[in-house]
Amino acid sequence: MKHRLGHFSPSGPPKVSEFKSTLLDIANELLTGDMDAIKFLLSDKIAEGELETVDKATELFLTMERNGLLNEEFLDFLIELLYKTNRRDLAMRLEGYTRKVEKKTRAQSEYSRPTTPSPPTQRRDTMPIGWTPPFNLNTNIAQMSLSTERQRPVSADCSTSDLT
């Protein structure tokens, strides 16, 4: 659906990805000296001609993305570059973003984990095939207790004279 100025699609206004927003925040805080140091460290990873045309941090991040050195799932290399250029503050911010994304991903995967039916288990109140109870299942409990009282065995310490 095309967006016209002042009109939004039914799903609401388009959203900027949190990844791009975080990179923009970091780009806005990088100084010219930081950029030069990062470009130097990237000189063996990206063609020199490609790095010479880069003037802004946002352009540098896009160049890193095009060369497979940066993406939403792989921020470790940029974090390493920030540490090596003494921008620990920005590296730590990016690490915080990474932890937040990992936590959110873990929570979503746990929430959306497909439920598989558990293997059938034998119920505790069922008996194995071929087993027959020692009494009629239709007998009520009162009848069972009376019949067991009548069949009580004679204890060994009783004498035969007690029975008469």
Contacts in CASP RR format, 6 or more apart in sequence:
PFRMAT RR
TARGET T0000
AUTHOR 0000-0000-0000
METHOD contacts of the structure
MODEL  1
MKHRLGHFSPSGPPKVSEFKSTLLDIANELLTGDMDAIKFLLSDKIAEGE
LETVDKATELFLTMERNGLLNEEFLDFLIELLYKTNRRDLAMRLEGYTRK
VEKKTRAQSEYSRPTTPSPPTQRRDTMPIGWTPPFNLNTNIAQMSLSTER
QRPVSADCSTSDLT
1 9 0 8 1.000
1 10 0 8 1.000
3 9 0 8 1.000
3 14 0 8 1.000
17 72 0 8 1.000
18 97 0 8 1.000
18 101 0 8 1.000
19 72 0 8 1.000
19 97 0 8 1.000
19 101 0 8 1.000
22 93 0 8 1.000
22 94 0 8 1.000
22 97 0 8 1.000
23 58 0 8 1.000
23 61 0 8 1.000
24 58 0 8 1.000
25 93 0 8 1.000
26 57 0 8 1.000
26 82 0 8 1.000
26 90 0 8 1.000
26 93 0 8 1.000
26 94 0 8 1.000
27 56 0 8 1.000
27 57 0 8 1.000
27 58 0 8 1.000
27 60 0 8 1.000
27 61 0 8 1.000
28 57 0 8 1.000
29 87 0 8 1.000
29 89 0 8 1.000
29 90 0 8 1.000
30 38 0 8 1.000
30 57 0 8 1.000
30 87 0 8 1.000
30 90 0 8 1.000
34 85 0 8 1.000
34 87 0 8 1.000
35 54 0 8 1.000
35 56 0 8 1.000
35 57 0 8 1.000
35 60 0 8 1.000
37 84 0 8 1.000
37 85 0 8 1.000
38 60 0 8 1.000
38 81 0 8 1.000
38 82 0 8 1.000
38 85 0 8 1.000
39 51 0 8 1.000
39 54 0 8 1.000
39 60 0 8 1.000
41 81 0 8 1.000
41 84 0 8 1.000
41 85 0 8 1.000
42 51 0 8 1.000
42 60 0 8 1.000
42 64 0 8 1.000
42 69 0 8 1.000
42 81 0 8 1.000
43 51 0 8 1.000
45 67 0 8 1.000
45 69 0 8 1.000
46 63 0 8 1.000
46 64 0 8 1.000
46 67 0 8 1.000
46 69 0 8 1.000
50 63 0 8 1.000
50 67 0 8 1.000
51 63 0 8 1.000
53 59 0 8 1.000
54 60 0 8 1.000
54 63 0 8 1.000
61 70 0 8 1.000
61 78 0 8 1.000
64 70 0 8 1.000
64 77 0 8 1.000
64 78 0 8 1.000
65 71 0 8 1.000
68 74 0 8 1.000
69 77 0 8 1.000
69 78 0 8 1.000
70 77 0 8 1.000
70 78 0 8 1.000
72 101 0 8 1.000
75 94 0 8 1.000
75 97 0 8 1.000
75 98 0 8 1.000
78 94 0 8 1.000
79 91 0 8 1.000
79 94 0 8 1.000
79 95 0 8 1.000
79 98 0 8 1.000
80 91 0 8 1.000
82 88 0 8 1.000
82 90 0 8 1.000
82 91 0 8 1.000
82 94 0 8 1.000
83 91 0 8 1.000
127 133 0 8 1.000
135 144 0 8 1.000
135 147 0 8 1.000
154 163 0 8 1.000
END
